[in-house]
């Protein structure tokens, strides 16, 4: 693979596992994280800076959706996955839902 996939995560707390994996993945780049809960988002920012990762962080989903990324991992509340997945797909992003 010549180009790393740019992936965003919706849900800083619930998405911690995905964020950690993407931070070290050889074929993917953690491009953006979105969460309306400021303490969780601030923790992600702090860890990214500590590890030298350039990361865009958003507390607004509309702004997050405009970020330069190929795919979004939905790690928000399970009952919200479908409407957020539809919005991501309409914006041209691939979607991974972290729950069934």
VENRA-V859198 format. One record per backbone hydrogen bond with DSSP energy under -1.0 kcal/mol. CO is the residue of the C=O (numbers start at 1). NH is the residue of the N-H. E is the energy in kcal/mol with one decimal. If there is no record, write none. Layout:
# VENRA-V859198
<<CO & NH & E> <CO & NH & E>>
This chain:
# VENRA-V859198
<<5 & 29 & -3.4> <6 & 70 & -3.0> <6 & 71 & -1.7> <7 & 31 & -2.9> <8 & 73 & -2.9> <9 & 34 & -2.5> <10 & 75 & -2.7> <11 & 15 & -1.4> <13 & 16 & -1.5> <15 & 19 & -2.9> <16 & 20 & -2.6> <17 & 21 & -2.3> <18 & 22 & -2.8> <19 & 23 & -1.9> <21 & 24 & -1.2> <27 & 5 & -2.1> <29 & 7 & -3.0> <31 & 56 & -1.9> <32 & 9 & -2.2> <33 & 58 & -2.6> <34 & 11 & -2.8> <37 & 41 & -1.9> <38 & 42 & -3.0> <39 & 43 & -1.7> <40 & 44 & -1.9> <41 & 45 & -2.4> <42 & 46 & -2.6> <43 & 47 & -2.4> <44 & 48 & -2.4> <45 & 49 & -2.6> <46 & 50 & -2.3> <47 & 51 & -1.6> <48 & 53 & -3.1> <49 & 52 & -1.3> <56 & 33 & -2.1> <58 & 35 & -2.3> <60 & 64 & -2.2> <61 & 65 & -2.7> <64 & 67 & -1.7> <67 & 69 & -1.3> <70 & 94 & -2.4> <71 & 8 & -2.6> <72 & 96 & -2.5> <73 & 10 & -2.7> <74 & 98 & -2.1> <77 & 80 & -2.1> <78 & 81 & -1.5> <80 & 84 & -1.8> <81 & 85 & -3.0> <82 & 86 & -2.4> <83 & 87 & -1.7> <84 & 88 & -2.3> <85 & 89 & -2.9> <86 & 90 & -2.4> <87 & 91 & -1.1> <88 & 93 & -2.5> <89 & 92 & -1.7> <94 & 72 & -2.4> <96 & 74 & -3.1>>
